[in-house]
Amino acid sequence: MSLSLRPTLTHYRIILAVWVVSTCWSGVVRWFLHSTGLVAAIYLPIMLMTLLLMYLFVELAIKTIKADELDRLTVLVLLVFSILLLFGIFNLPSPGQALFGAYILVPFFIGLVLPTETWRFPTYQIVALWLSAVMGVILNMYLDYPWVGYSYDVGGVSIESSRQWWSNSTVRYAGLARASFDAATQIAALSIIMMKSKPGVLQRLVIYGLSLAAIYFTDSKGMMVAGAISMVIFEVTRLNWWLPYRGIVVSSLMLCLLMPIWGYFFEPRLNAMNTTASLASVEDRLRDMWPRAIDLVVDHGNLLLGRGIGGIGTAQSIFEPHQLNAADNVLVYIFVAGGFMLLGLFLVSCISVVFIQNPIMAALVIQVIVYGSVVNVFENPIMAILLGTVLKYSHTPFWDRVASARAQHQQQYKLAGKLEP
């Protein structure tokens, strides 16, 4: 009897489950582990995910060398990523900035390379996680959680277990999560994933209602809109009506692309804007954040490769805080990190997403794309892993259908040639 060290799907699922739970309960987990002197354990789930990702990369490299059956999108993305990582190491102020930027993207790449069957968790586990997220926010309105506003130091850097903040005197409740917008994304995503159990009409209405109520109390306006649209899309695609889904995906991507361009080239006109408080954050992105993000490429990078991995977002807060820019737009983030090369690859990859044929996946795509028009989804752990997963899920079936249609057309052409007199 031989002992195999090769990880199985069960190992993948355990690591994924530990990471998902620790992410959804990040506020309380960080507070508890720091209070008990186990600060290092806070980073154990993401380190396990990183090790798993490294193993999957090696396995993919071996398959590539052996010319086994491959996911062409994954191979191409990893090749481009390697180029941009190398470019970032040499272009950015510190090689550590590029490496930290790569570390931030671990959830996205896990979603891209992890077998989709890894996500097949029992329904009761998904329901329990969703219920804890919803009730965590609702009870937070009446209870003062000890982890909210709790801070600790790691390497001289002050870190909050769970962010305590307000928007125009409105409290943004985070529940068990690390921030209110994290709680909102978790609740929205889990509300759709639960649909795999095929609940009845009344059950779905209860899930939708509780989810949107909890998201409302997080004061996450972007996810409130994205979550509500995703629920409608799930219902209409269940009836095999796909036109609204495809229209929203295409229009959202166009919005992601055009809003930063408008802000960059027509910035003087924005000074005359007089938005309400609820739209002030969007105005700030148009007037300041997105133009400054594009300037990072113009002044400190190049149009083809951007600035390289780590050139925008969280990595900047450590290595170049004077240039810090959150991006808050999926295409802006991609452009700064990888220029037109990565932007073009992403938009081409989205072709398969437009023609996805699974209602749950379609609803999750809506959440990521609509929310991604005003938020940096690559650095939101749950949104990032969902983005990688839907790209992986949609790519192979779509291009297989394209290849099959092409082969059929060629066969018909040859047959027609043979029948000519």
C-alpha positions as CSV (number, residue, x, y, z in Angstrom):
1,M,0.0,0.0,0.0
2,S,1.5,3.3,-1.1
3,L,0.9,6.7,0.4
4,S,0.1,9.4,-2.1
5,L,0.9,13.0,-1.4
6,R,-1.1,14.2,-4.4
7,P,-3.9,16.5,-3.2
8,T,-7.5,15.4,-4.2
9,L,-10.7,17.3,-4.8
10,T,-11.6,16.8,-1.2
11,H,-8.4,18.7,-0.2
12,Y,-9.2,21.5,-2.6
13,R,-12.7,21.7,-1.1
14,I,-11.4,21.9,2.5
15,I,-8.9,24.6,1.7
16,L,-11.6,26.6,-0.2
17,A,-14.1,26.2,2.6
18,V,-11.7,27.4,5.3
19,W,-10.8,30.4,3.2
20,V,-14.5,31.3,2.3
21,V,-15.6,31.0,6.0
22,S,-12.6,33.0,7.3
23,T,-13.3,35.7,4.6
24,C,-17.0,36.0,5.4
25,W,-16.3,36.1,9.1
26,S,-13.1,38.1,8.8
27,G,-14.0,40.7,11.4
28,V,-14.8,38.3,14.2
29,V,-12.0,35.9,13.2
30,R,-9.3,38.6,13.3
31,W,-10.6,40.0,16.6
32,F,-10.7,36.5,18.2
33,L,-7.3,35.3,17.0
34,H,-5.5,38.6,17.9
35,S,-7.2,38.5,21.4
36,T,-5.9,35.0,22.0
37,G,-2.4,35.8,20.8
38,L,-2.7,33.8,17.5
39,V,-2.2,36.7,15.1
40,A,-0.2,34.6,12.6
41,A,-3.2,32.2,12.2
42,I,-5.2,35.1,10.6
43,Y,-3.1,34.6,7.4
44,L,-3.2,30.8,7.4
45,P,-6.3,30.5,5.0
46,I,-4.8,32.7,2.4
47,M,-1.4,31.1,2.7
48,L,-3.0,27.7,2.1
49,M,-4.8,29.1,-0.9
50,T,-1.4,30.5,-2.2
51,L,0.3,27.1,-1.7
52,L,-2.7,25.4,-3.5
53,L,-2.4,27.9,-6.4
54,M,1.4,27.3,-6.7
55,Y,0.6,23.5,-6.9
56,L,-2.0,24.1,-9.6
57,F,0.3,26.3,-11.5
58,V,3.0,23.5,-11.5
59,E,0.4,20.9,-12.5
60,L,-0.7,23.2,-15.4
61,A,2.9,23.7,-16.5
62,I,3.4,19.9,-16.6
63,K,0.3,19.5,-18.7
64,T,1.4,22.2,-21.0
65,I,4.8,20.4,-21.5
66,K,3.1,17.1,-22.1
67,A,0.6,18.8,-24.5
68,D,-2.3,17.3,-22.5
69,E,-5.9,18.7,-22.8
70,L,-5.6,22.4,-21.7
71,D,-7.8,25.3,-20.8
72,R,-6.4,27.8,-23.4
73,L,-7.8,30.8,-21.6
74,T,-6.0,29.8,-18.4
75,V,-2.7,29.2,-20.1
76,L,-2.9,32.5,-22.0
77,V,-3.9,34.5,-18.9
78,L,-1.0,33.0,-16.9
79,L,1.4,33.8,-19.7
80,V,0.3,37.4,-19.8
81,F,0.3,37.6,-16.0
82,S,3.9,36.3,-15.9
83,I,5.0,39.0,-18.4
84,L,3.2,41.8,-16.5
85,L,4.7,40.5,-13.1
86,L,8.2,40.6,-14.6
87,F,7.5,44.1,-16.0
88,G,6.2,45.3,-12.7
89,I,9.3,44.0,-10.8
90,F,11.5,46.2,-13.0
91,N,9.1,49.1,-13.5
92,L,7.7,49.8,-10.1
93,P,9.6,51.5,-7.2
94,S,10.1,48.1,-5.5
95,P,10.0,44.5,-6.7
96,G,8.1,43.8,-3.5
97,Q,5.2,46.0,-4.8
98,A,4.8,43.7,-7.8
99,L,5.0,40.5,-5.7
100,F,2.5,41.9,-3.2
101,G,0.2,42.8,-6.1
102,A,0.4,39.2,-7.2
103,Y,-0.4,38.0,-3.7
104,I,-3.5,40.2,-3.7
105,L,-4.7,38.5,-6.9
106,V,-4.6,34.9,-5.4
107,P,-8.4,34.6,-5.1
108,F,-8.9,35.6,-8.8
109,F,-6.4,33.0,-10.0
110,I,-7.8,30.3,-7.7
111,G,-11.2,30.9,-9.3
112,L,-9.6,30.7,-12.7
113,V,-7.6,27.4,-12.2
114,L,-9.6,25.5,-9.5
115,P,-11.9,22.7,-10.9
116,T,-15.4,24.0,-11.0
117,E,-16.7,20.9,-9.2
118,T,-14.8,22.0,-6.1
119,W,-17.6,24.5,-5.5
120,R,-20.2,21.7,-4.9
121,F,-20.8,22.2,-1.2
122,P,-23.9,20.9,0.6
123,T,-26.8,23.3,0.5
124,Y,-27.2,23.5,4.3
125,Q,-23.6,24.9,4.5
126,I,-24.3,27.6,2.0
127,V,-27.6,28.5,3.7
128,A,-25.9,28.6,7.1
129,L,-23.2,31.0,5.7
130,W,-25.7,33.2,4.1
131,L,-27.9,33.3,7.2
132,S,-24.9,34.2,9.4
133,A,-24.0,37.1,7.0
134,V,-27.5,38.4,6.9
135,M,-28.2,38.2,10.6
136,G,-24.7,39.5,11.4
137,V,-25.6,42.8,9.7
138,I,-29.2,43.0,11.0
139,L,-28.1,42.3,14.7
140,N,-25.2,44.8,14.3
141,M,-27.9,47.5,14.2
142,Y,-28.8,46.7,17.8
143,L,-25.6,45.2,19.2
144,D,-22.1,46.7,19.5
145,Y,-19.8,44.0,18.3
146,P,-16.4,44.0,20.0
147,W,-14.5,43.5,16.7
148,V,-16.0,46.6,15.0
149,G,-13.4,49.3,15.2
150,Y,-10.9,47.0,17.0
151,S,-7.3,47.6,15.8
152,Y,-4.0,45.8,16.2
153,D,-0.5,46.2,14.9
154,V,1.4,43.9,12.6
155,G,4.9,45.0,11.7
156,G,4.2,48.5,12.8
157,V,1.1,48.8,10.6
158,S,-2.2,49.4,12.3
159,I,-4.9,47.0,11.0
160,E,-8.7,47.1,11.8
161,S,-10.5,43.8,12.5
162,S,-13.7,45.3,11.2
163,R,-14.0,48.9,9.8
164,Q,-16.2,51.2,11.7
165,W,-17.3,54.0,9.4
166,W,-20.2,56.3,8.3
167,S,-21.4,57.8,5.1
168,N,-23.1,61.2,5.6
169,S,-24.0,60.3,9.3
170,T,-25.3,56.9,8.1
171,V,-23.7,54.0,9.9
172,R,-22.4,51.3,7.5
173,Y,-22.9,48.0,9.3
174,A,-20.4,45.3,8.5
175,G,-21.8,42.4,10.6
176,L,-19.3,39.6,10.9
177,A,-17.3,40.8,7.9
178,R,-14.3,43.1,7.8
179,A,-16.1,46.0,6.1
180,S,-19.7,46.9,5.1
181,F,-19.1,46.4,1.4
182,D,-17.5,43.0,2.1
183,A,-20.7,42.0,3.9
184,A,-22.8,43.3,1.0
185,T,-20.9,41.3,-1.7
186,Q,-21.0,38.1,0.4
187,I,-24.8,38.3,1.0
188,A,-25.5,39.0,-2.6
189,A,-23.3,36.2,-3.9
190,L,-24.6,33.6,-1.4
191,S,-28.2,34.6,-2.2
192,I,-27.7,33.5,-5.8
193,I,-25.5,30.5,-5.1
194,M,-28.3,29.1,-2.8
195,M,-30.5,28.9,-5.9
196,K,-28.8,25.7,-6.9
197,S,-31.1,24.0,-4.4
198,K,-34.0,25.1,-6.5
199,P,-36.2,26.8,-3.8
200,G,-39.8,27.6,-4.5
201,V,-41.2,31.0,-5.4
202,L,-42.0,32.0,-1.8
203,Q,-38.6,30.8,-0.6
204,R,-36.9,32.8,-3.3
205,L,-38.8,35.9,-2.4
206,V,-37.9,35.5,1.3
207,I,-34.2,35.1,0.3
208,Y,-34.2,38.1,-2.0
209,G,-36.1,40.3,0.6
210,L,-33.8,39.5,3.5
211,S,-30.7,39.8,1.3
212,L,-31.6,43.2,-0.1
213,A,-32.7,44.4,3.4
214,A,-29.3,43.4,4.9
215,I,-27.4,45.0,1.9
216,Y,-29.4,48.2,2.4
217,F,-28.1,48.5,6.0
218,T,-24.5,48.1,4.8
219,D,-25.2,51.3,2.8
220,S,-23.4,49.7,-0.2
221,K,-25.3,51.4,-3.0
222,G,-23.4,49.7,-5.8
223,M,-24.1,46.2,-4.6
224,M,-27.7,47.1,-3.8
225,V,-28.2,47.9,-7.5
226,A,-26.1,44.9,-8.7
227,G,-27.7,42.5,-6.3
228,A,-31.2,43.5,-7.3
229,I,-30.5,43.3,-11.0
230,S,-28.8,39.9,-10.6
231,M,-31.9,38.5,-8.9
232,V,-34.2,39.7,-11.7
233,I,-31.7,38.2,-14.2
234,F,-31.8,34.9,-12.4
235,E,-35.6,34.8,-12.7
236,V,-35.8,35.7,-16.3
237,T,-33.0,33.4,-17.4
238,R,-34.7,30.5,-15.6
239,L,-37.5,31.1,-18.2
240,N,-34.8,30.8,-20.9
241,W,-35.0,34.5,-21.8
242,W,-31.4,35.5,-22.3
243,L,-31.6,38.8,-24.1
244,P,-31.9,41.0,-21.0
245,Y,-28.8,39.3,-19.5
246,R,-26.7,39.8,-22.6
247,G,-27.9,43.4,-23.0
248,I,-26.9,44.3,-19.4
249,V,-23.5,42.6,-19.6
250,V,-22.6,44.4,-22.8
251,S,-24.0,47.8,-21.6
252,S,-22.2,47.4,-18.2
253,L,-18.9,46.7,-19.9
254,M,-19.5,49.8,-22.2
255,L,-20.2,51.8,-19.1
256,C,-17.1,50.6,-17.4
257,L,-15.1,51.6,-20.4
258,L,-16.8,55.0,-21.2
259,M,-17.1,56.5,-17.7
260,P,-13.3,56.7,-17.1
261,I,-12.7,58.0,-20.6
262,W,-15.3,60.7,-20.1
263,G,-13.8,61.7,-16.7
264,Y,-10.3,61.8,-18.2
265,F,-10.9,63.8,-21.3
266,F,-13.8,66.0,-20.1
267,E,-12.7,66.7,-16.6
268,P,-13.1,70.5,-16.8
269,R,-16.8,70.0,-17.5
270,L,-17.3,67.9,-14.4
271,N,-16.4,70.9,-12.2
272,A,-19.9,72.3,-12.9
273,M,-21.6,69.1,-11.7
274,N,-23.7,69.5,-8.6
275,T,-24.6,65.9,-7.6
276,T,-26.6,64.8,-4.6
277,A,-24.8,63.2,-1.7
278,S,-25.8,59.8,-2.8
279,L,-23.9,60.2,-6.1
280,A,-20.9,62.2,-4.6
281,S,-18.7,59.1,-4.7
282,V,-19.4,58.5,-8.4
283,E,-18.6,62.2,-9.1
284,D,-15.3,61.8,-7.2
285,R,-14.3,58.8,-9.3
286,L,-15.1,60.7,-12.5
287,R,-13.4,63.9,-11.5
288,D,-10.4,62.6,-9.6
289,M,-9.8,58.9,-9.1
290,W,-10.1,57.6,-12.7
291,P,-8.2,60.5,-14.3
292,R,-5.4,60.0,-11.8
293,A,-5.3,56.3,-12.4
294,I,-4.9,56.8,-16.2
295,D,-2.2,59.4,-15.5
296,L,-0.3,56.6,-13.6
297,V,0.1,54.8,-16.9
298,V,0.9,57.9,-18.9
299,D,3.5,59.1,-16.5
300,H,4.9,56.0,-14.9
301,G,4.2,53.1,-17.4
302,N,3.3,52.6,-21.0
303,L,0.1,52.0,-22.9
304,L,0.9,48.5,-24.0
305,L,1.8,47.0,-20.6
306,G,0.4,49.6,-18.1
307,R,2.5,49.7,-14.9
308,G,2.7,46.0,-14.3
309,I,1.2,43.9,-11.6
310,G,1.0,45.8,-8.3
311,G,0.9,49.1,-10.1
312,I,-2.4,50.1,-8.6
313,G,-4.5,49.4,-5.6
314,T,-3.6,47.9,-2.2
315,A,0.1,47.3,-3.1
316,Q,0.5,51.1,-3.5
317,S,-0.7,51.7,0.1
318,I,2.5,50.0,1.3
319,F,5.1,50.9,-1.3
320,E,4.0,54.2,-2.8
321,P,1.2,55.7,-0.7
322,H,1.7,59.1,-2.3
323,Q,0.4,57.6,-5.6
324,L,-2.4,55.5,-3.9
325,N,-5.4,54.9,-6.2
326,A,-8.1,52.4,-5.6
327,A,-9.2,52.3,-9.3
328,D,-12.8,51.4,-8.4
329,N,-13.5,50.2,-11.9
330,V,-12.7,46.7,-13.2
331,L,-11.4,48.0,-16.6
332,V,-9.4,50.9,-15.0
333,Y,-7.7,48.4,-12.7
334,I,-6.9,46.1,-15.6
335,F,-5.6,48.9,-17.8
336,V,-3.3,50.3,-15.2
337,A,-2.0,46.8,-14.2
338,G,-1.6,45.5,-17.8
339,G,-2.2,48.2,-20.4
340,F,-4.0,47.5,-23.6
341,M,-2.6,44.0,-23.7
342,L,-4.4,42.9,-20.6
343,L,-7.5,45.0,-21.3
344,G,-7.9,43.5,-24.8
345,L,-7.5,40.0,-23.4
346,F,-10.1,40.6,-20.7
347,L,-12.6,42.0,-23.2
348,V,-12.1,39.1,-25.6
349,S,-12.6,36.7,-22.7
350,C,-15.9,38.4,-21.9
351,I,-17.3,37.2,-25.2
352,S,-17.8,33.8,-23.8
353,V,-19.4,35.3,-20.6
354,V,-22.0,37.1,-22.8
355,F,-23.2,33.7,-24.1
356,I,-23.2,31.8,-20.8
357,Q,-26.2,29.5,-20.4
358,N,-26.5,28.9,-16.7
359,P,-28.9,31.1,-14.7
360,I,-26.8,31.0,-11.5
361,M,-23.6,31.8,-13.3
362,A,-25.4,34.5,-15.3
363,A,-26.6,36.2,-12.1
364,L,-23.1,36.1,-10.6
365,V,-21.7,37.6,-13.8
366,I,-24.2,40.5,-13.4
367,Q,-23.0,41.1,-9.8
368,V,-19.4,41.2,-10.8
369,I,-19.7,43.3,-13.9
370,V,-22.3,45.8,-12.7
371,Y,-20.6,46.2,-9.3
372,G,-17.3,46.3,-11.1
373,S,-18.3,49.5,-12.9
374,V,-17.7,51.5,-9.6
375,V,-15.6,49.1,-7.5
376,N,-12.3,47.4,-7.7
377,V,-13.6,43.8,-7.8
378,F,-10.1,42.3,-8.2
379,E,-9.2,43.2,-4.7
380,N,-12.5,42.2,-3.2
381,P,-11.8,38.5,-2.3
382,I,-15.3,37.1,-3.0
383,M,-15.9,39.1,-6.2
384,A,-12.4,38.2,-7.4
385,I,-12.8,34.5,-6.9
386,L,-16.2,34.7,-8.6
387,L,-14.8,36.6,-11.6
388,G,-12.1,33.9,-12.1
389,T,-14.7,31.1,-11.7
390,V,-17.2,32.5,-14.2
391,L,-14.4,33.2,-16.8
392,K,-13.3,29.6,-16.4
393,Y,-16.8,28.2,-16.5
394,S,-17.9,30.1,-19.6
395,H,-14.8,29.9,-21.7
396,T,-14.4,26.2,-22.6
397,P,-18.1,25.4,-23.5
398,F,-18.3,28.6,-25.7
399,W,-15.2,28.1,-27.7
400,D,-15.9,24.4,-28.0
401,R,-19.3,25.3,-29.6
402,V,-17.4,27.8,-31.9
403,A,-15.0,25.1,-32.9
404,S,-17.8,22.6,-33.5
405,A,-19.8,25.0,-35.6
406,R,-16.6,25.8,-37.6
407,A,-15.9,22.1,-38.2
408,Q,-19.5,21.5,-39.2
409,H,-19.3,24.4,-41.7
410,Q,-16.1,23.1,-43.2
411,Q,-17.6,19.7,-43.6
412,Q,-20.6,21.1,-45.3
413,Y,-18.4,23.1,-47.6
414,K,-16.4,20.0,-48.6
415,L,-19.5,18.0,-49.1
416,A,-21.0,20.8,-51.3
417,G,-17.7,20.7,-53.4
418,K,-18.0,17.0,-53.9
419,L,-21.6,17.3,-55.1
420,E,-20.8,19.9,-57.8
421,P,-21.0,18.5,-61.4
